[in-house]
Amino acid sequence: MKIDVRINSLMPDNGSIKAIASINFGDCLAVKGVKVMEGKNGLFVSMPSQKGKDGNYHDICFPITPEFRSQLNSAVE
């Protein structure tokens, strides 16, 4: 599957959020509001989330398999 990442805005270098992006999956699905984060193991993708009734944030959409998560993280590096 082709993954097209478009960086919408770059963030200042003082936090873990490096950019806000949109991702198109195979010219079939677009996800906006994706965060590119800096973690202890390098860059990774943080999917859009919303605050639940329990006070915690929950991803709205997310990769189901570890292989696809790896492919998604590789697309932003």
PDB file as gemmi writes it, atoms N, CA and C in Angstrom:
CRYST1    1.000    1.000    1.000  90.00  90.00  90.00 P 1                      
ATOM      1  N   MET A   1       0.842  -1.175   0.000  1.00  0.00           N  
ATOM      2  CA  MET A   1       0.000   0.000   0.000  1.00  0.00           C  
ATOM      3  C   MET A   1       0.885   1.235   0.000  1.00  0.00           C  
ATOM      4  N   LYS A   2       0.544   2.171  -0.825  1.00  0.00           N  
ATOM      5  CA  LYS A   2       1.275   3.432  -0.884  1.00  0.00           C  
ATOM      6  C   LYS A   2       0.821   4.328   0.277  1.00  0.00           C  
ATOM      7  N   ILE A   3       1.786   4.879   0.998  1.00  0.00           N  
ATOM      8  CA  ILE A   3       1.502   5.808   2.089  1.00  0.00           C  
ATOM      9  C   ILE A   3       2.126   7.148   1.731  1.00  0.00           C  
ATOM     10  N   ASP A   4       1.297   8.179   1.622  1.00  0.00           N  
ATOM     11  CA  ASP A   4       1.752   9.523   1.275  1.00  0.00           C  
ATOM     12  C   ASP A   4       1.599  10.424   2.493  1.00  0.00           C  
ATOM     13  N   VAL A   5       2.714  10.951   2.997  1.00  0.00           N  
ATOM     14  CA  VAL A   5       2.708  11.813   4.183  1.00  0.00           C  
ATOM     15  C   VAL A   5       2.912  13.256   3.744  1.00  0.00           C  
ATOM     16  N   ARG A   6       2.052  14.131   4.204  1.00  0.00           N  
ATOM     17  CA  ARG A   6       2.189  15.567   3.939  1.00  0.00           C  
ATOM     18  C   ARG A   6       2.298  16.300   5.269  1.00  0.00           C  
ATOM     19  N   ILE A   7       3.415  16.983   5.437  1.00  0.00           N  
ATOM     20  CA  ILE A   7       3.628  17.759   6.661  1.00  0.00           C  
ATOM     21  C   ILE A   7       2.877  19.068   6.535  1.00  0.00           C  
ATOM     22  N   ASN A   8       1.967  19.333   7.465  1.00  0.00           N  
ATOM     23  CA  ASN A   8       1.170  20.563   7.436  1.00  0.00           C  
ATOM     24  C   ASN A   8       1.846  21.695   8.188  1.00  0.00           C  
ATOM     25  N   SER A   9       2.483  21.380   9.313  1.00  0.00           N  
ATOM     26  CA  SER A   9       3.180  22.415  10.072  1.00  0.00           C  
ATOM     27  C   SER A   9       4.296  21.783  10.889  1.00  0.00           C  
ATOM     28  N   LEU A  10       5.408  22.481  10.962  1.00  0.00           N  
ATOM     29  CA  LEU A  10       6.535  22.064  11.793  1.00  0.00           C  
ATOM     30  C   LEU A  10       6.435  22.772  13.130  1.00  0.00           C  
ATOM     31  N   MET A  11       6.792  22.086  14.188  1.00  0.00           N  
ATOM     32  CA  MET A  11       6.708  22.656  15.527  1.00  0.00           C  
ATOM     33  C   MET A  11       8.092  23.118  15.972  1.00  0.00           C  
ATOM     34  N   PRO A  12       8.155  24.062  16.913  1.00  0.00           N  
ATOM     35  CA  PRO A  12       9.452  24.500  17.456  1.00  0.00           C  
ATOM     36  C   PRO A  12      10.193  23.324  18.090  1.00  0.00           C  
ATOM     37  N   ASP A  13      11.501  23.436  18.197  1.00  0.00           N  
ATOM     38  CA  ASP A  13      12.340  22.341  18.704  1.00  0.00           C  
ATOM     39  C   ASP A  13      12.356  22.218  20.219  1.00  0.00           C  
ATOM     40  N   ASN A  14      11.351  22.702  20.924  1.00  0.00           N  
ATOM     41  CA  ASN A  14      11.382  22.650  22.388  1.00  0.00           C  
ATOM     42  C   ASN A  14      10.461  21.587  22.981  1.00  0.00           C  
ATOM     43  N   GLY A  15       9.888  20.717  22.151  1.00  0.00           N  
ATOM     44  CA  GLY A  15       9.005  19.681  22.682  1.00  0.00           C  
ATOM     45  C   GLY A  15       9.116  18.395  21.898  1.00  0.00           C  
ATOM     46  N   SER A  16       8.328  17.410  22.291  1.00  0.00           N  
ATOM     47  CA  SER A  16       8.402  16.115  21.621  1.00  0.00           C  
ATOM     48  C   SER A  16       7.609  16.070  20.318  1.00  0.00           C  
ATOM     49  N   ILE A  17       6.635  16.988  20.128  1.00  0.00           N  
ATOM     50  CA  ILE A  17       5.897  17.037  18.872  1.00  0.00           C  
ATOM     51  C   ILE A  17       6.751  17.782  17.853  1.00  0.00           C  
ATOM     52  N   LYS A  18       7.092  17.109  16.766  1.00  0.00           N  
ATOM     53  CA  LYS A  18       7.949  17.690  15.740  1.00  0.00           C  
ATOM     54  C   LYS A  18       7.161  18.265  14.577  1.00  0.00           C  
ATOM     55  N   ALA A  19       5.968  17.687  14.263  1.00  0.00           N  
ATOM     56  CA  ALA A  19       5.181  18.159  13.134  1.00  0.00           C  
ATOM     57  C   ALA A  19       3.752  17.637  13.247  1.00  0.00           C  
ATOM     58  N   ILE A  20       2.860  18.322  12.538  1.00  0.00           N  
ATOM     59  CA  ILE A  20       1.492  17.862  12.353  1.00  0.00           C  
ATOM     60  C   ILE A  20       1.365  17.508  10.879  1.00  0.00           C  
ATOM     61  N   ALA A  21       0.781  16.352  10.588  1.00  0.00           N  
ATOM     62  CA  ALA A  21       0.757  15.870   9.211  1.00  0.00           C  
ATOM     63  C   ALA A  21      -0.611  15.306   8.843  1.00  0.00           C  
ATOM     64  N   SER A  22      -0.782  15.100   7.536  1.00  0.00           N  
ATOM     65  CA  SER A  22      -1.909  14.357   6.981  1.00  0.00           C  
ATOM     66  C   SER A  22      -1.323  13.160   6.263  1.00  0.00           C  
ATOM     67  N   ILE A  23      -2.023  12.038   6.320  1.00  0.00           N  
ATOM     68  CA  ILE A  23      -1.534  10.827   5.673  1.00  0.00           C  
ATOM     69  C   ILE A  23      -2.621  10.276   4.767  1.00  0.00           C  
ATOM     70  N   ASN A  24      -2.246   9.987   3.516  1.00  0.00           N  
ATOM     71  CA  ASN A  24      -3.144   9.334   2.566  1.00  0.00           C  
ATOM     72  C   ASN A  24      -2.699   7.884   2.432  1.00  0.00           C  
ATOM     73  N   PHE A  25      -3.631   6.964   2.571  1.00  0.00           N  
ATOM     74  CA  PHE A  25      -3.353   5.538   2.477  1.00  0.00           C  
ATOM     75  C   PHE A  25      -3.903   5.003   1.160  1.00  0.00           C  
ATOM     76  N   GLY A  26      -2.987   4.631   0.267  1.00  0.00           N  
ATOM     77  CA  GLY A  26      -3.373   3.986  -0.977  1.00  0.00           C  
ATOM     78  C   GLY A  26      -4.382   4.758  -1.806  1.00  0.00           C  
ATOM     79  N   ASP A  27      -4.372   6.068  -1.744  1.00  0.00           N  
ATOM     80  CA  ASP A  27      -5.336   6.910  -2.452  1.00  0.00           C  
ATOM     81  C   ASP A  27      -6.783   6.538  -2.121  1.00  0.00           C  
ATOM     82  N   CYS A  28      -6.998   5.947  -0.925  1.00  0.00           N  
ATOM     83  CA  CYS A  28      -8.337   5.508  -0.526  1.00  0.00           C  
ATOM     84  C   CYS A  28      -8.826   6.147   0.774  1.00  0.00           C  
ATOM     85  N   LEU A  29      -7.894   6.480   1.663  1.00  0.00           N  
ATOM     86  CA  LEU A  29      -8.265   6.981   2.978  1.00  0.00           C  
ATOM     87  C   LEU A  29      -7.294   8.077   3.385  1.00  0.00           C  
ATOM     88  N   ALA A  30      -7.821   9.185   3.884  1.00  0.00           N  
ATOM     89  CA  ALA A  30      -6.988  10.280   4.376  1.00  0.00           C  
ATOM     90  C   ALA A  30      -7.235  10.455   5.868  1.00  0.00           C  
ATOM     91  N   VAL A  31      -6.147  10.644   6.615  1.00  0.00           N  
ATOM     92  CA  VAL A  31      -6.238  10.899   8.051  1.00  0.00           C  
ATOM     93  C   VAL A  31      -5.508  12.203   8.325  1.00  0.00           C  
ATOM     94  N   LYS A  32      -6.216  13.158   8.914  1.00  0.00           N  
ATOM     95  CA  LYS A  32      -5.621  14.455   9.251  1.00  0.00           C  
ATOM     96  C   LYS A  32      -5.378  14.538  10.746  1.00  0.00           C  
ATOM     97  N   GLY A  33      -4.464  15.424  11.150  1.00  0.00           N  
ATOM     98  CA  GLY A  33      -4.196  15.629  12.570  1.00  0.00           C  
ATOM     99  C   GLY A  33      -3.256  14.611  13.162  1.00  0.00           C  
ATOM    100  N   VAL A  34      -2.437  13.990  12.330  1.00  0.00           N  
ATOM    101  CA  VAL A  34      -1.456  13.020  12.801  1.00  0.00           C  
ATOM    102  C   VAL A  34      -0.243  13.782  13.336  1.00  0.00           C  
ATOM    103  N   LYS A  35       0.267  13.393  14.494  1.00  0.00           N  
ATOM    104  CA  LYS A  35       1.432  14.054  15.065  1.00  0.00           C  
ATOM    105  C   LYS A  35       2.676  13.206  14.798  1.00  0.00           C  
ATOM    106  N   VAL A  36       3.758  13.869  14.403  1.00  0.00           N  
ATOM    107  CA  VAL A  36       5.057  13.215  14.291  1.00  0.00           C  
ATOM    108  C   VAL A  36       5.788  13.559  15.581  1.00  0.00           C  
ATOM    109  N   MET A  37       6.103  12.512  16.366  1.00  0.00           N  
ATOM    110  CA  MET A  37       6.659  12.688  17.699  1.00  0.00           C  
ATOM    111  C   MET A  37       8.101  12.197  17.750  1.00  0.00           C  
ATOM    112  N   GLU A  38       8.890  12.787  18.649  1.00  0.00           N  
ATOM    113  CA  GLU A  38      10.254  12.319  18.917  1.00  0.00           C  
ATOM    114  C   GLU A  38      10.222  11.539  20.216  1.00  0.00           C  
ATOM    115  N   GLY A  39      10.569  10.258  20.133  1.00  0.00           N  
ATOM    116  CA  GLY A  39      10.633   9.406  21.312  1.00  0.00           C  
ATOM    117  C   GLY A  39      12.061   8.992  21.590  1.00  0.00           C  
ATOM    118  N   LYS A  40      12.244   8.178  22.596  1.00  0.00           N  
ATOM    119  CA  LYS A  40      13.598   7.754  22.953  1.00  0.00           C  
ATOM    120  C   LYS A  40      14.221   6.857  21.890  1.00  0.00           C  
ATOM    121  N   ASN A  41      13.403   6.257  21.014  1.00  0.00           N  
ATOM    122  CA  ASN A  41      13.911   5.412  19.933  1.00  0.00           C  
ATOM    123  C   ASN A  41      13.812   6.089  18.567  1.00  0.00           C  
ATOM    124  N   GLY A  42      13.560   7.391  18.529  1.00  0.00           N  
ATOM    125  CA  GLY A  42      13.461   8.121  17.262  1.00  0.00           C  
ATOM    126  C   GLY A  42      12.045   8.597  16.986  1.00  0.00           C  
ATOM    127  N   LEU A  43      11.781   8.949  15.721  1.00  0.00           N  
ATOM    128  CA  LEU A  43      10.482   9.476  15.324  1.00  0.00           C  
ATOM    129  C   LEU A  43       9.430   8.370  15.268  1.00  0.00           C  
ATOM    130  N   PHE A  44       8.190   8.743  15.618  1.00  0.00           N  
ATOM    131  CA  PHE A  44       7.071   7.820  15.470  1.00  0.00           C  
ATOM    132  C   PHE A  44       5.803   8.625  15.210  1.00  0.00           C  
ATOM    133  N   VAL A  45       4.773   7.932  14.760  1.00  0.00           N  
ATOM    134  CA  VAL A  45       3.500   8.553  14.415  1.00  0.00           C  
ATOM    135  C   VAL A  45       2.539   8.392  15.587  1.00  0.00           C  
ATOM    136  N   SER A  46       1.890   9.486  15.959  1.00  0.00           N  
ATOM    137  CA  SER A  46       0.845   9.464  16.968  1.00  0.00           C  
ATOM    138  C   SER A  46      -0.466   9.792  16.260  1.00  0.00           C  
ATOM    139  N   MET A  47      -1.377   8.846  16.234  1.00  0.00           N  
ATOM    140  CA  MET A  47      -2.636   9.013  15.514  1.00  0.00           C  
ATOM    141  C   MET A  47      -3.545   9.995  16.258  1.00  0.00           C  
ATOM    142  N   PRO A  48      -4.525  10.581  15.551  1.00  0.00           N  
ATOM    143  CA  PRO A  48      -5.468  11.498  16.204  1.00  0.00           C  
ATOM    144  C   PRO A  48      -6.189  10.797  17.354  1.00  0.00           C  
ATOM    145  N   SER A  49      -6.443  11.544  18.420  1.00  0.00           N  
ATOM    146  CA  SER A  49      -7.103  10.969  19.593  1.00  0.00           C  
ATOM    147  C   SER A  49      -8.119  11.956  20.151  1.00  0.00           C  
ATOM    148  N   GLN A  50      -8.965  11.434  21.013  1.00  0.00           N  
ATOM    149  CA  GLN A  50      -9.922  12.290  21.709  1.00  0.00           C  
ATOM    150  C   GLN A  50      -9.992  11.867  23.166  1.00  0.00           C  
ATOM    151  N   LYS A  51     -10.373  12.802  24.004  1.00  0.00           N  
ATOM    152  CA  LYS A  51     -10.448  12.545  25.430  1.00  0.00           C  
ATOM    153  C   LYS A  51     -11.741  11.795  25.748  1.00  0.00           C  
ATOM    154  N   GLY A  52     -11.616  10.683  26.454  1.00  0.00           N  
ATOM    155  CA  GLY A  52     -12.773   9.878  26.827  1.00  0.00           C  
ATOM    156  C   GLY A  52     -13.374  10.314  28.150  1.00  0.00           C  
ATOM    157  N   LYS A  53     -14.473   9.715  28.497  1.00  0.00           N  
ATOM    158  CA  LYS A  53     -15.146  10.012  29.762  1.00  0.00           C  
ATOM    159  C   LYS A  53     -14.295   9.660  30.959  1.00  0.00           C  
ATOM    160  N   ASP A  54     -13.335   8.750  30.751  1.00  0.00           N  
ATOM    161  CA  ASP A  54     -12.441   8.350  31.839  1.00  0.00           C  
ATOM    162  C   ASP A  54     -11.287   9.337  32.041  1.00  0.00           C  
ATOM    163  N   GLY A  55     -11.230  10.387  31.197  1.00  0.00           N  
ATOM    164  CA  GLY A  55     -10.179  11.392  31.325  1.00  0.00           C  
ATOM    165  C   GLY A  55      -8.913  11.068  30.550  1.00  0.00           C  
ATOM    166  N   ASN A  56      -8.834   9.873  29.981  1.00  0.00           N  
ATOM    167  CA  ASN A  56      -7.673   9.474  29.186  1.00  0.00           C  
ATOM    168  C   ASN A  56      -7.925   9.733  27.700  1.00  0.00           C  
ATOM    169  N   TYR A  57      -6.839   9.862  26.945  1.00  0.00           N  
ATOM    170  CA  TYR A  57      -6.951  10.042  25.507  1.00  0.00           C  
ATOM    171  C   TYR A  57      -6.911   8.690  24.820  1.00  0.00           C  
ATOM    172  N   HIS A  58      -7.777   8.523  23.815  1.00  0.00           N  
ATOM    173  CA  HIS A  58      -7.877   7.275  23.075  1.00  0.00           C  
ATOM    174  C   HIS A  58      -7.748   7.572  21.581  1.00  0.00           C  
ATOM    175  N   ASP A  59      -6.933   6.749  20.884  1.00  0.00           N  
ATOM    176  CA  ASP A  59      -6.775   6.923  19.450  1.00  0.00           C  
ATOM    177  C   ASP A  59      -8.105   6.719  18.738  1.00  0.00           C  
ATOM    178  N   ILE A  60      -8.368   7.573  17.746  1.00  0.00           N  
ATOM    179  CA  ILE A  60      -9.575   7.454  16.935  1.00  0.00           C  
ATOM    180  C   ILE A  60      -9.376   6.367  15.880  1.00  0.00           C  
ATOM    181  N   CYS A  61      -8.204   6.331  15.299  1.00  0.00           N  
ATOM    182  CA  CYS A  61      -7.841   5.300  14.332  1.00  0.00           C  
ATOM    183  C   CYS A  61      -6.402   4.897  14.628  1.00  0.00           C  
ATOM    184  N   PHE A  62      -6.044   3.669  14.238  1.00  0.00           N  
ATOM    185  CA  PHE A  62      -4.716   3.178  14.607  1.00  0.00           C  
ATOM    186  C   PHE A  62      -4.370   1.955  13.773  1.00  0.00           C  
ATOM    187  N   PRO A  63      -3.069   1.688  13.577  1.00  0.00           N  
ATOM    188  CA  PRO A  63      -2.648   0.470  12.891  1.00  0.00           C  
ATOM    189  C   PRO A  63      -2.977  -0.751  13.753  1.00  0.00           C  
ATOM    190  N   ILE A  64      -3.435  -1.809  13.128  1.00  0.00           N  
ATOM    191  CA  ILE A  64      -3.809  -3.007  13.866  1.00  0.00           C  
ATOM    192  C   ILE A  64      -2.628  -3.957  14.029  1.00  0.00           C  
ATOM    193  N   THR A  65      -1.787  -4.041  13.006  1.00  0.00           N  
ATOM    194  CA  THR A  65      -0.671  -4.989  13.070  1.00  0.00           C  
ATOM    195  C   THR A  65       0.645  -4.265  13.335  1.00  0.00           C  
ATOM    196  N   PRO A  66       1.589  -4.927  13.994  1.00  0.00           N  
ATOM    197  CA  PRO A  66       2.916  -4.330  14.210  1.00  0.00           C  
ATOM    198  C   PRO A  66       3.634  -4.027  12.886  1.00  0.00           C  
ATOM    199  N   GLU A  67       3.391  -4.856  11.879  1.00  0.00           N  
ATOM    200  CA  GLU A  67       4.033  -4.642  10.580  1.00  0.00           C  
ATOM    201  C   GLU A  67       3.563  -3.338   9.939  1.00  0.00           C  
ATOM    202  N   PHE A  68       2.245  -3.069  10.016  1.00  0.00           N  
ATOM    203  CA  PHE A  68       1.743  -1.831   9.433  1.00  0.00           C  
ATOM    204  C   PHE A  68       2.185  -0.624  10.251  1.00  0.00           C  
ATOM    205  N   ARG A  69       2.240  -0.752  11.564  1.00  0.00           N  
ATOM    206  CA  ARG A  69       2.739   0.362  12.397  1.00  0.00           C  
ATOM    207  C   ARG A  69       4.176   0.691  12.012  1.00  0.00           C  
ATOM    208  N   SER A  70       4.997  -0.329  11.790  1.00  0.00           N  
ATOM    209  CA  SER A  70       6.384  -0.122  11.368  1.00  0.00           C  
ATOM    210  C   SER A  70       6.441   0.556  10.001  1.00  0.00           C  
ATOM    211  N   GLN A  71       5.598   0.120   9.071  1.00  0.00           N  
ATOM    212  CA  GLN A  71       5.556   0.744   7.750  1.00  0.00           C  
ATOM    213  C   GLN A  71       5.140   2.210   7.851  1.00  0.00           C  
ATOM    214  N   LEU A  72       4.189   2.517   8.691  1.00  0.00           N  
ATOM    215  CA  LEU A  72       3.723   3.888   8.891  1.00  0.00           C  
ATOM    216  C   LEU A  72       4.820   4.755   9.507  1.00  0.00           C  
ATOM    217  N   ASN A  73       5.506   4.253  10.535  1.00  0.00           N  
ATOM    218  CA  ASN A  73       6.591   5.007  11.153  1.00  0.00           C  
ATOM    219  C   ASN A  73       7.734   5.238  10.167  1.00  0.00           C  
ATOM    220  N   SER A  74       8.023   4.260   9.324  1.00  0.00           N  
ATOM    221  CA  SER A  74       9.077   4.414   8.312  1.00  0.00           C  
ATOM    222  C   SER A  74       8.727   5.479   7.286  1.00  0.00           C  
ATOM    223  N   ALA A  75       7.442   5.670   7.021  1.00  0.00           N  
ATOM    224  CA  ALA A  75       7.022   6.659   6.025  1.00  0.00           C  
ATOM    225  C   ALA A  75       7.300   8.092   6.467  1.00  0.00           C  
ATOM    226  N   VAL A  76       7.409   8.342   7.773  1.00  0.00           N  
ATOM    227  CA  VAL A  76       7.640   9.708   8.251  1.00  0.00           C  
ATOM    228  C   VAL A  76       9.110  10.010   8.526  1.00  0.00           C  
ATOM    229  N   GLU A  77       9.963   9.000   8.480  1.00  0.00           N  
ATOM    230  CA  GLU A  77      11.386   9.228   8.785  1.00  0.00           C  
ATOM    231  C   GLU A  77      12.103   9.880   7.640  1.00  0.00           C  
TER     232      GLU A  77                                                      
END                                                                             
